[in-house]
Amino acid sequence: RTINADPFFVVHIPFHYFILALSLATAFAFTLGSMSRLIFFPNADIHQLSYPSYDDTTNEDIVVHLPSPTVSEGKEVPSTTFTTKVFELEGAITSHTIHLDRREAAIHAEENEDNSSDDSDDSDDEDAIAEDELHLPAGQHLLVDIKNVDPDFLNSEVRLAEAMIELINESKLTLLSYHCHMLVPTGVSCAGVLLESHVAFHTWPKQGVIAMDLFTCGAGLLIPVLPMIKELFGIPIYDMFGKQVSPDPEMLWSHKLRGFREGFNPNYSPTGNPLEQDLDTFLTMHSLTKELVVSDKTSFQHVDIYHMINSNMLSPASYEKSMSNDGSYESLHKELYQPEKMLFLDGVQQSSLYGDAAYHEALVHPSMIAHPNPKRVAIIGGGEGATLREVLKHNSVEEVKMVEIDGELVELCREHLPEWNDCSDIVGSDADSCFDDSRASVAFEDAFKWFMDSFGTDDITEEKFDVIIMDALDPDQFVEIVGNLYKDNKFVDALFNGLTEDGVFVIQLGETDDNDDAGDDAGQYQDVADMKGGLENAGFKSMHIYDEGHSHFLAPWSYLVCFKDSDQRARWHMNAAEIEIELHQRLHRTRSGKPALSFFDGSTMVGYQVPHKAFETVYCRNEDKPWDCNHYMGINPEWASVPMSHLEARKSTVGEFAGRGLFAAADIPKHSRLAFESSVKSFHILPSSWSIIVQLYEWASDDESLGSVEDELSSVYTFSDGYGFHDVLLGVDHVVVDAGIIAFCNHGCNGTFTVGTEDEATFTEMNVGLNEVINEASSQVFSPVIARHMRQALSIGDYTLRDIREGEELLCNYLSFLGDSNHWEEDVTDLREQCAGETIGAISEYELYD
């Protein structure tokens, strides 16, 4: 039909055709969807968000109303998508998935936008940092186990969900959704999706245990939320009257940094993160019961103090007994069952309750004993007060100057680590706290600047110290400020200038060398090598390294003691009995009657005198290999050792009054050691013993009434002085007498000697200077090789310099036996006169006239 000349068509569709088409389309869509589901998800069974797992469970049994996640004030939640898949399996009674209320999140977002103009630039910077942290491929992982928890609480989805939501909100995190199952017969498992990552837990109501897993990628720290976790999830069991009927809940936890930060954040440095230092090792140990005592940021560093109980070393049952008064061994010896207490600065372990004595006594007392009478002592660092405590135990001490930059640290240690700075038991102390002792002067300033200002110029403004103890930055820390500090010659020079002429300096070096370490000049301890070089260049005459393995650090700890006068080697090498006497005379008694020292004694000190093998190994790996590594480290296996049977003693051919000499009873090849097996059995008269012999001999010589005593002493003195040789390797004059007939080797005048060392072969009594001491071992400032091979250095350094024929007399170079610089000129002059026939030797003189 035509209306207004515009054609149009009208199609009439019967109603039954419409119904048929709709039914076919619906059937086709259903069939296609079902087939796709069977193909791609053959085992899936989709249910509503809340459903019964068993046909015989009524809705009334399973219907619970779980709380919805909320948004913390000021938090913006970005748009997210959600995908879920639920499996119907036996063992779960209920299943619930609860999502964040987006409407509430939107309201908070609008409020934040309205208030954004009031935010400061600092807040913007903090938000930017947090945002950067959130998108780094890294995070923190916290694992928590709690026992002795109320079973009803552990079997309640609602109470657990409420606790989880409160925890997340208080932690400033955002819970996007969570999913919970109530299990058969009891127990609940929940997993929550955080904007920052996830949270999950599982409960065992019958056993009263819950295990939690919290992982975040945000900038906020997780460790501070631990008390909240214990409060929210560690619910004790109460009876109907509200009385607690179960032990207090116990919590084990561990913390671990996860992922990658370095390389993804250009401003990140592991050394700047306390959780990447020593602290991380302890926090990852789940067997440790850890309690954070304090975590504080001072003006200079981050301070963490923890209480820890290692269940592998101290059982909880023993600890509980020690806290009681039941008369058990544990209760009577509470000090043996205390929790470990540990101090960390910027994550680096500084000291611990059980390692306190070993570390601080090893740092202080060897250097104090090495000084004959320390009156004025300086401490660099030592904020815990324990170094100060040990120094104040010495009755010779009149003043202690402690320079510590961080006064806030000192106050934290005074409050939380009172054991470290407790002087109440020291008889000579007039204060309970060592910081308040009248002999102590504590200055809160930069110790390095203070020393350079006080002793860095010719205009010295302070009285010098007898001992300086440096208990500050570890030279082995990989921190730029440490490296720069120990390369600063001005500071090292100031330390040297700040000491009296017989002053002693000691420093803790950090972890002890390992056999697999590279040499100091090319390895990870470059700063240690720089520091040693700087100390030697400053003028220290003798340096000794030692270590202590009982300080409860992650590795044995090493120390370096430096002497301004090499004579103090003699005090360093005192025997155990001498050291015990020194300690008895030096140390104040205690008011309680307990020993003044818990760890250090004479035998311990003797152990410090010989460095362990790794020190020697690393020392000899230096690119510029020290000469003593070739000279004293073992014996060249290619060199022969001439047995005693190939030697004989008879009258010397050197001269009429030369006495007995040493002769070859068989041909001896070049580079042969003489009677090597017996040379190591040399007779050593140590400095203190030789000093007594000399004093007694001189005393008897001055008193005519003691003629018989003089005669007896004369034979001992002459034998030792005539057949032995003098050295100062142990600090002051001491004597070594070769074993057997080797002692009969005479001096080869004017370079005719055939036994010695090639290093000294060019020196004779005629060409050597009267001020030129050639004994290298005695003049070596630092050598763990010589310290480890002292007897070898004193006994078996010489060998034949050429082939020796049978019947030929072997002649030595006595210059190598003259080690005392104080008598060098006199001894060289005496050798020259003997070679010229103007005098005779002590043995010949004794045999001729005595």
Protein Blocks (a to p, Z undefined) as FASTA:
>chain_A
ZZehiacddddddfklmmmmmmmmmmmmmmmmmmmmmmmmmmbccddfbdcfbfklcfkl
mmccdddddddehiacddddddddddddehiabdcdddddfklmmmmmmmmmmmmmmpcf
klmmmmmmmmmmmmpccddddddddehiafklmmmmklmmmmmmmmmmmnopacfbdcdd
dddfbdcddddddfklpadddddfknopacdddddfbfbdfklmmmmmmmmmmccdddfk
opafbdcdddddddddehjfehpamkbcfklpmklmmklmmmmmmkbccddfbdcddfkb
ccdddddddfklmcfklmmmmmmcnhpaklmmmmlmcccddddeehiafbdfklmmmmmm
mmmmmmmmmpmbdfbdcdeejlnommmmmmmmpmkbmbdcdddfblmlmmmmmmmmmmlm
ccklpmkbcbfblklpmkbccddddfklmmmmmmmpmbdcbdcdfbdcddbddfkbccfk
lmmmmmmmklmmmmmmmpcfkbccdddebjaddfkbccfklmmklmmmmmmmmmmmnopa
bdcddddfklopabdcddddddfblklmmmmmpcfklmmmmmmmmpccdfklpafbfkbc
fklmmmmmpccfklmmmmmmpfblcfklmmmnojafkbccddfklgccdddfkbmklopa
dddfbdcdehiaehkllmmmcccddfklmmmmmmmmmmmmmpmklmmmmmmmmmmmmmmm
mmmccdfknopacddddehjllmpccdeehiacbdcfklmmpcfklpcfklcfblklmpm
bdfklmmmmmmmmmmmpccfbdcdehiacdddfklmmmbfklmmmmmmmmmmmmnopacc
fklmmmmmZZ
